[in-house]
Amino acid sequence: MLSRALRRSCLLLTLAAATAQAQPAAEPKPAEPAPEAPLEPKLPEIDDPMLKPVPSAKNVLRSWQEALRLARSQSSELALSAAQMDLADGQERQALSRALPTLTGTVSVCSTLPYSAGRLLLV
């Protein structure tokens, strides 16, 4: 048992001597300010007219009726269809006119205006 106690005491003395011979702790240096990192990277300057914002629209549609009216007024197919309908109506009238009887007549009017002492009297 003695040897165990002797070993412990030798171990403790060795540890104490090692810590006593250690160098004193260095004084802490003041913290250097970290360089400020930019929050956002610097972007290059770009001046391209294609990247400018698009201007607002001249016509803003507020309802379906307005959209239909605009589509109908600017549709070339609708205008062509309307013209073809007018042509068909004219052809129908021409075909019907051949089947209907023709009425011809003449009218003539003869009138004498009275004169009174060189003046014209209107009756």
Residue frames as qw, qx, qy, qz and C-alpha x, y, z in Angstrom:
[[0.000, 0.880, 0.474, 0.000, 0.00, 0.00, 0.00],
 [0.340, -0.747, 0.093, 0.564, 2.80, 2.24, 0.69],
 [0.389, -0.068, 0.579, 0.713, 4.05, 1.92, -2.73],
 [0.150, 0.673, 0.638, 0.344, 0.69, 2.99, -4.05],
 [0.207, -0.927, -0.224, 0.218, 0.65, 6.12, -1.93],
 [0.445, -0.520, 0.338, 0.646, 4.26, 6.81, -2.90],
 [0.363, 0.262, 0.649, 0.615, 3.42, 6.51, -6.56],
 [0.031, 0.849, 0.504, 0.156, 0.50, 8.91, -6.20],
 [0.310, -0.871, -0.018, 0.381, 2.54, 11.49, -4.40],
 [0.458, -0.268, 0.492, 0.690, 5.35, 11.25, -6.97],
 [0.269, 0.513, 0.658, 0.481, 2.83, 11.68, -9.75],
 [0.105, -0.927, -0.359, 0.037, 1.30, 14.72, -8.06],
 [0.402, -0.711, 0.187, 0.546, 4.73, 16.29, -7.48],
 [0.439, 0.022, 0.599, 0.669, 5.69, 15.73, -11.10],
 [0.145, 0.720, 0.584, 0.345, 2.49, 17.35, -12.34],
 [0.247, -0.923, -0.180, 0.235, 2.94, 20.30, -9.97],
 [0.458, -0.493, 0.355, 0.648, 6.54, 20.82, -11.11],
 [0.378, 0.294, 0.640, 0.601, 5.52, 20.65, -14.78],
 [0.027, 0.861, 0.462, 0.209, 2.86, 23.29, -14.35],
 [0.378, -0.834, -0.003, 0.403, 5.23, 25.49, -12.34],
 [0.451, -0.303, 0.476, 0.691, 7.80, 25.43, -15.13],
 [0.392, 0.628, 0.601, 0.301, 5.23, 26.30, -17.76],
 [0.230, 0.182, 0.112, 0.949, 5.48, 29.72, -19.42],
 [0.159, 0.430, 0.475, -0.751, 3.22, 32.43, -18.13],
 [0.416, 0.643, 0.639, 0.072, 0.11, 33.05, -20.17],
 [0.288, 0.147, 0.273, 0.906, 0.57, 35.64, -22.89],
 [0.188, 0.443, 0.336, -0.810, -1.43, 38.82, -22.56],
 [0.484, 0.557, 0.665, 0.118, -4.37, 38.78, -24.96],
 [0.205, -0.003, 0.313, 0.928, -3.97, 41.13, -27.89],
 [0.387, 0.427, 0.285, -0.766, -6.76, 43.59, -28.53],
 [0.598, 0.410, 0.684, 0.086, -9.15, 42.23, -31.13],
 [0.113, -0.190, 0.426, 0.877, -8.48, 43.67, -34.57],
 [0.564, 0.444, 0.259, -0.646, -11.56, 44.96, -36.28],
 [0.597, 0.207, 0.727, 0.270, -12.58, 42.61, -39.05],
 [0.005, -0.126, 0.409, 0.904, -12.57, 44.21, -42.47],
 [0.531, 0.376, 0.394, -0.650, -16.11, 45.20, -43.36],
 [0.292, 0.139, 0.849, 0.418, -17.41, 42.89, -46.02],
 [0.308, 0.042, -0.226, -0.923, -19.76, 44.59, -48.47],
 [0.580, 0.166, 0.609, -0.515, -23.36, 43.56, -47.99],
 [0.779, 0.534, 0.307, -0.114, -23.96, 43.21, -51.73],
 [0.641, -0.060, 0.402, 0.651, -21.42, 42.75, -54.48],
 [0.121, 0.627, -0.115, -0.761, -20.79, 45.78, -56.67],
 [0.664, 0.464, 0.579, 0.090, -22.60, 45.32, -59.95],
 [0.349, -0.012, 0.387, 0.854, -21.44, 46.79, -63.25],
 [0.294, 0.533, 0.161, -0.777, -23.25, 49.79, -64.69],
 [0.328, 0.250, 0.813, 0.411, -25.43, 48.73, -67.63],
 [0.291, 0.519, 0.093, -0.798, -27.12, 51.23, -69.95],
 [0.114, 0.088, 0.874, 0.465, -29.08, 49.16, -72.46],
 [0.423, 0.030, -0.056, -0.904, -32.31, 50.58, -73.94],
 [0.610, -0.096, -0.705, -0.348, -33.71, 47.05, -74.28],
 [0.436, -0.204, -0.776, 0.408, -33.56, 46.64, -70.49],
 [0.154, -0.105, 0.221, -0.957, -35.56, 49.77, -69.66],
 [0.314, 0.313, 0.785, -0.433, -39.06, 49.26, -68.19],
 [0.099, 0.395, 0.740, 0.536, -41.92, 48.89, -70.63],
 [0.216, -0.078, 0.104, -0.968, -44.29, 51.90, -70.71],
 [0.401, 0.264, 0.737, -0.475, -47.84, 51.33, -69.55],
 [0.265, 0.363, 0.799, 0.400, -50.45, 50.32, -72.10],
 [0.139, -0.071, -0.157, -0.975, -52.53, 52.98, -73.88],
 [0.670, -0.237, -0.326, -0.624, -55.73, 50.91, -73.76],
 [0.074, -0.146, 0.887, -0.431, -56.62, 49.18, -70.53],
 [0.495, -0.271, -0.663, -0.493, -59.58, 46.83, -70.83],
 [0.288, -0.242, 0.557, -0.741, -62.00, 46.92, -67.92],
 [0.727, 0.118, 0.488, -0.468, -64.59, 44.34, -69.03],
 [0.510, 0.087, 0.804, 0.292, -65.22, 41.45, -71.41],
 [0.425, 0.790, 0.435, -0.077, -67.67, 43.58, -73.38],
 [0.049, 0.912, -0.262, -0.313, -64.95, 46.14, -74.02],
 [0.380, -0.385, 0.772, 0.334, -62.57, 43.37, -75.11],
 [0.524, 0.403, 0.738, 0.135, -65.15, 41.94, -77.52],
 [0.302, 0.915, 0.185, -0.191, -65.89, 45.39, -78.94],
 [0.111, -0.785, 0.496, 0.355, -62.18, 46.02, -79.51],
 [0.457, -0.123, 0.835, 0.281, -61.68, 42.59, -81.12],
 [0.492, 0.610, 0.621, 0.025, -64.66, 43.06, -83.40],
 [0.208, 0.944, 0.008, -0.256, -63.59, 46.54, -84.48],
 [0.050, -0.755, 0.591, 0.280, -60.05, 45.45, -85.36],
 [0.652, -0.028, 0.752, 0.099, -60.68, 41.97, -86.80],
 [0.224, 0.401, -0.534, -0.710, -60.04, 41.83, -90.54],
 [0.037, -0.123, -0.975, -0.181, -61.77, 38.45, -90.77],
 [0.140, 0.585, 0.677, -0.425, -64.98, 39.90, -89.30],
 [0.213, 0.624, -0.105, -0.744, -64.83, 42.83, -91.72],
 [0.137, 0.228, -0.808, -0.526, -64.34, 40.43, -94.64],
 [0.037, 0.324, 0.943, -0.066, -67.26, 38.28, -93.48],
 [0.194, 0.650, 0.410, -0.610, -69.52, 41.35, -93.20],
 [0.217, 0.517, -0.410, -0.719, -68.54, 42.43, -96.74],
 [0.080, 0.022, -0.943, -0.322, -69.30, 38.93, -98.06],
 [0.128, 0.499, 0.794, -0.322, -72.73, 39.05, -96.38],
 [0.238, 0.653, 0.058, -0.717, -73.46, 42.40, -98.08],
 [0.166, 0.342, -0.716, -0.585, -72.42, 40.88, -101.41],
 [0.011, 0.209, 0.976, 0.054, -74.71, 37.90, -100.87],
 [0.205, 0.608, 0.535, -0.550, -77.61, 40.24, -100.03],
 [0.247, 0.584, -0.274, -0.723, -77.03, 42.14, -103.28],
 [0.126, 0.150, -0.892, -0.407, -76.91, 38.93, -105.31],
 [0.120, 0.389, 0.882, -0.237, -80.16, 37.81, -103.68],
 [0.263, 0.655, 0.236, -0.668, -81.87, 41.07, -104.68],
 [0.212, 0.450, -0.582, -0.643, -80.62, 40.71, -108.25],
 [0.040, -0.064, -0.981, -0.181, -81.95, 37.15, -108.50],
 [0.156, 0.537, 0.725, -0.402, -85.31, 38.17, -107.06],
 [0.214, 0.587, -0.043, -0.780, -85.62, 41.18, -109.38],
 [0.145, 0.182, -0.789, -0.569, -85.63, 38.90, -112.45],
 [0.071, -0.326, -0.943, -0.014, -88.66, 37.02, -111.12],
 [0.090, 0.598, 0.491, -0.627, -90.73, 40.08, -110.17],
 [0.419, 0.717, 0.484, 0.277, -92.88, 41.92, -112.71],
 [0.338, -0.077, 0.063, 0.936, -91.70, 45.22, -114.09],
 [0.112, 0.836, 0.507, -0.178, -93.92, 48.28, -113.89],
 [0.343, -0.004, 0.227, 0.911, -93.28, 51.10, -116.32],
 [0.098, 0.831, 0.544, -0.056, -95.22, 54.28, -116.81],
 [0.324, 0.225, 0.094, 0.914, -95.00, 57.87, -117.96],
 [0.105, -0.792, -0.496, 0.341, -96.48, 60.97, -116.47],
 [0.314, 0.309, 0.192, 0.877, -96.74, 64.35, -118.09],
 [0.115, -0.718, -0.472, 0.498, -97.92, 67.60, -116.60],
 [0.256, 0.424, 0.337, 0.801, -99.01, 70.55, -118.62],
 [0.194, -0.730, -0.476, 0.450, -99.88, 73.79, -117.00],
 [0.271, 0.647, 0.226, 0.676, -100.59, 77.29, -118.20],
 [0.345, -0.399, -0.394, 0.752, -99.64, 80.21, -116.03],
 [0.147, 0.871, 0.444, 0.151, -101.98, 83.21, -116.25],
 [0.397, 0.065, -0.033, 0.915, -100.54, 86.66, -116.95],
 [0.065, -0.877, -0.472, 0.064, -102.15, 89.79, -115.67],
 [0.105, 0.993, -0.042, 0.046, -100.82, 93.05, -116.99],
 [0.480, 0.675, -0.488, 0.276, -97.32, 91.77, -117.44],
 [0.298, -0.515, 0.687, -0.416, -97.13, 90.18, -114.03],
 [0.481, 0.030, -0.871, -0.096, -97.10, 86.56, -113.28],
 [0.638, -0.401, 0.194, -0.628, -99.88, 85.40, -110.99],
 [0.243, 0.177, -0.944, 0.139, -99.25, 82.42, -108.92],
 [0.701, -0.314, -0.171, -0.617, -102.29, 80.51, -107.91]]
